[in-house]
Amino acid sequence: MTTSPVRPAIDPRVAGSPATALRFNVDAHAADIESEIGDAERRLIEATAHRANLMQQLRRNEAARRQALANGAVQPASLVRTLHDGLAAADELSRSQVTVASLKARLERLSQDRELFRRLAQTLRQATPAAVALDERAGRLNQASRSIFQILEAEHDHMARQVLDGPMQRLAEACFEAELVERVVDADRQGAAEHAALCRGHASAAAAELDALAGRLRPVSLHRTLVEALQGLAAASGEHEVRLRVLGAERRLPLTTELALFRIVEEAVDNATRHGGSQRIEVVLGFHPERVSLVVKDDGEGFDVIATEARLGRTRGLGLIKMQEHAAMVGSKLEVRSLTGAGTEVRATVAHRA
C-alpha cells in the first residue's frame, strides 16, 4: 500500500460508537485516495504530453542535422548548436520517461489501495448490525466543530493584527502630529496648520479603516439591508465578477436571518474565488410571498461534494459546514450541487411571510 499523510482520526467517543468511527475513517481515507488518483492522472496526462513534444522535437533536430550534413556546407557553429539542442532534448526526454513510469506505478498502487478500501468498506457495511443506529454525519460535525474553534481564534488574531497595523497606527501618527501642533502653534502658525492637516488626515483614515472592519463584523444592521450588504460584497470582489440579482419586492428580514444569508453568500463567494478558480459568480436573492430564496452559482472547477463531506473535521476547508450551520440557524437546509469541472451551485430557502 502507498503511504498517505498522517491525518487526525475521528475519536470514537465523538462518533458515538467504534463502528461509526471505523467506517468514517475508512470512507475518509478512500476519499483521500480518490483525490490522489485524480491528481496523479492529471500529472500523468501532462507528463505524457510533454514526453510526446520532446520526441517530436528530437525528430526535428535529427532531421535538421542530417539535412545539414547532406548539403555539404556545414557551419560548425550551427552544427554544434544543433547537437547541443539534441543532447538537451534527449536528456529531458530521459527524465520525462522516468516521470511517466513513476506516475504509472503510483497510479497502479493507488488503484490497488482504492480496491482494498472498497472491499473493507463493503465488509464493514455487511458486518454492522442493523439495530445499531450510526449517525456518521453527527460524528463528522462534532469533529469539525473543534477545527471551527481553531479557525475562529486565527480569525480573531488576524483581526487584532489588522487593528494594530491599521487604525491604531493611524491614531498614533495623529497623536504625534497633534503634539507637534501644540509645540509650534505659537512660533510657527503655518507649520502648525500643516501638522493639523496631517493629524486630521490620519484620524480620517483611521475612522475609515475602523468602519471597514466594523462592516466585516456586522455587515447588516437596522440601517443597512441585506441587499445593500450584498451589493457591497459584490463591489469589493475585485477582479472577480460577482453579479447580484434581486427578484420580487425587497423587504426587511429579521437581522439574524439577513446575517445568516449574507454569511452563506460570503463563504460561497470566498470558496469560489479562492479554491474553485471562478471568474463569474451569480447571486440571486428572491423575495416570495411566504419565503426568501438564495442561489449562488459559479463557473469554477467544482468539487466532489460527498468526498468533501467525508473529510469534514480533518482539514481547514470548512466552508461547507459553515454554510450548512448558518442555514440551520434560520431553519433552512443548504443544498450544494457541484460536479468536478462544472461549477458549484449553493441554494437556501428561509420561510418568511411578506
N, C-alpha and C positions, 0 to 999 in steps of 0.2 A: 504494500500500500504506500501511497505517497504521504509525505509528511506535511500536514497542514499547520498553519499558525495556531498557537495555543490561544483558545478563546474562553472567556468565562462561561461556565456551565450553569444551568438553572439549578437552584437549590431545591431539593425535594420538599423541604418544608414550605417553600413559597409555592411550589407547583401543586401541593395538596396531596400528592402520593408519589412514591418512587416510580410507578409505571408511567405517570404523566411526565415526570422529569426525564425518564429514559426516552420516551417517544419524542418529546420535544427536542432533546439533544440529537437524536438520530435524524429527525427531519431537518434540523438546523444545519447539521454537517452535510446532509445531502444537498441542501440548497446552496451551501458554500461550494460544494464540488461542481454543481451545475454552473455556478458563476465562473469558477476557474476554467471549466471546459469551454465556455463561451469566449473567455479571454484568450485561451490557448488557440482556439480555432481562428480567431481574428488575427492573432500574431502569425499563425501558420500560413494563412492566405497572403498576408503581407510579405512574409519571407519567401514564399514560393514565387510570387510575382517579381520580387527583387532578384531572385536567382534566374528567372527567365530573362529579365532585362540584361543581366550580366552575361549570360550565354549568348544573347543576341549581339551584345557589344563585342564579345570576343570573336564572334564570327566576322563581324565587320572589320575588326582590327586585323584578323588573319587575311581577309580578302585584300585589304589595303596594302599589307606588307607584300603579298605575292604579286600584286599588280606593279608595285614599285620596283621589285626585283626583275620582273619580266620586261619592264621598259628599258632597263639597262642604264638609265640615267638616274642613279640613286643619289639623293642628297644625304650625306652622312647624318647631319643634324636631324633631318626628317625621319630617317630610319631609326635612329636612336630613340627619338620621341615615340615613334610607333611601337618599338619594342618595350619601352618603359611603360606605356599605357597598357600594352597587352599583359605584361607581368603584374601590374597593379590590379587589372581586372581579374586575372587568374587567381591572385591571392584573395581578393574579395569574394570570388566565386567559391573558393575552398571554404572560407569562413561561413558563407551563406549556406552551403551544403551541410555543414556541421550543425548550424542553427535549425535548418529544416528537419534533419534527422533527430535532433534533440526534442523539438516540439512534437514530432510524430510519436516518439517514445513516451513523452509526457502525456499526450492525449490517450495513448493506449493504457497507461497506468491509471489515469483519471477515470477512463471508461470502466475499468475493472473495479475501481473503488465505488463508482456510482452503482454498478450492478450489485456489489456487495451490500451497500446501504439499502438498496431497494429490497433485496431479499430479507435483510434484517428488519426493515420497517414492516414488511408483509408478515413476517413471523410474529412481531410484536402485536400487530393488529389481531392476528388469529389467537394469540395467547392471552389477550386481555379479556377477563371475564365480562360478560355482557352487563352484569349487575353493577359494575364499577362505573360510576359517572366521572368521566375525565373532562375536566374543564381546562383544556390546554391554553385557550385564549386568556383566561384569567391569570394563569401562571405567567404567560408572556407579559401581560400588562403589569403585573406586580414586579417582575424582574426589571421591566423598562422604567418603572417609577423611580428606581434607585438612580438610574442614569439621568433622569429628568432633574432630580435634585442637584446632581453634579453640574449639569448644564446651566441651571439657574444660578448657581454660585459663580460659575465662569462668566455668565452674562452680567451679574452684579459687579464683579471685579472689572469687567470691561467698561461698564457704565461709570464706575468710580474713576477709572483712568481718564475717561473722556471728560469728566467734570474737572478733574485736576489739571489736565493738559490744556483744556479749552477755557471755559468760563472763569475758573479760578485764576489761571494765568493772566487773562484779560483784566480781571479785577485787581490783581496785584500790580499790573502795569498802570492801571487807572489811579491806584493809591499813590504810586510813585510820582506820577505826573501832578497829582493834587498837592503832594508835598513840595514839589518844585514851584508850583504856583504860589504857595504860601511863602516860600523863601524869597522869591524875586518880585512879588507883586508891587512892593513899594519902589524898588530901584529900577525895575525893567518891566513896564506895563506891556510892551509889545511881546517880550518873551513870556510873560505870564499868560497873555492871551493865547499864544501858541501852545503852551503846556496845557491850558484849559481845554483847547480844542482836541488835543490828543487824549486827554482824560475822558472827554465826552465820547470820543470815538471808541476807546477801549470799553467803556461802560456799555455803549450801544451794542458793540459786538458781543460782549458777554451776555447781555439780555437776549440777543437773537439766538445764541447758541443754547442758552438755557431753555428758551421757548421751543427750539427744535427737539431737545432732549425730553422736555415735558410732553411734547406731542407724540413722541415714540412711546412713552409710558402710558399715556391716556389719549389715544387718537380720537375717540369720540367723547362728547360731553353734552351738556344741556345747550351749549352754544355752537356745537359742531356736529352735524349729522353724519350718518354712516356714508351717505353718498359723497359728502364733502371730503370725508376722510379717505375714501377710496379714490377720489379724484386726485388728492394729494399724493397718495401712494403711486398712482399711475404717472403723475408728473415727475416723481422722483426716481423713476425706473431707469433713467439714463439712456444707454444705448439700446436697451430692450424696449420693444414696442408693447405697451400694455393698454388695451382698449377697454373702456368701461361703457356698457350699455345698460340703461335703466328702463325697464318695462313697467307700464302701469303708472298710477299716480303715487308719487313718493309720499311716504308718511313716516312719522317717528315711531320707533320701536322701543321697548324697554332697553335701558342702557346696557344691561348685561347681554341682551340678545345682539345689539349692534356691535358691542365689543367682540363677542364670540365670532360673529360673521366676519368682522374685519380681520381678526387673527387667522381665521381659516384662509382668507384671501392672501394675507401677508405671507403665511407659511407656504401656500401653494405657489405663489409667485417666486418666493425665495428658492424653493426646491427646483422650479422650472428653470430659473436663470443660472443657479449655481451648479446644479447636478444634472439637469436634463438637457442643457445646451440649447434652450429655447431662444428664439428671436422674437416671436409674436405670441402674445398671451391675450386671451379674450375673457373678460369678466362680465357676466350677465347677472344683474340683480333684478328680480321680478317681484313686483308688489301685486298680489292677487287678493281677492275679497277676504279669503279666510286663511291665507298663508303667505309666506315670503320665501322665494326660492333663490338659490345661489348656484351658479355654474362657473367654474374656472377651467378653461381649456387652453392647452398649449400645443405647440408644434414641435416639441422636443423629441428626445430619443425614446421616451417611455421607459417602463421598467416592469419587472415581474412582480405583481402585487403579492402573490402567495409566497414567493421566496423572500420578499422584503418583510412580510409579517412573521415569517419563520425566524428571522434574525432580530426581531424586536428585543431590546434589552441587552444585546450583545455588541452593538455598535453605537456610535454617537449620532447616527442618522435617524432621529426620532421624529422627523417632520410628520410622518403619517400618524403616529399615535397622538401627537399634539393636536392635530386637526380633528381626530376622532374624539378626543376628550373635550375640546371646545364645542363640538357639535352636541355631544351628550349632555353638556351643562345646560343647554337650552332645549332639551327634549327632542333633538334631531338625531338622525343616523347618517353618518357620512358614507357616501358612495364614491369609490375610486375605481375608475375604469382606465386601464392602461395596457398597452402591448409594446414590447420592445420594438423600437423603430417607428411607432405610430402615435407618439404623443400621449398625453395624460388628460383625463377629464375628472374633475372633482365636483360632486354635487351634494347639496344640503338643502333641506326644506324645514322651515320653522312655522308652526301653526300660530297665526295671529290675525284676528279679525280687524277689518277696516273700521 
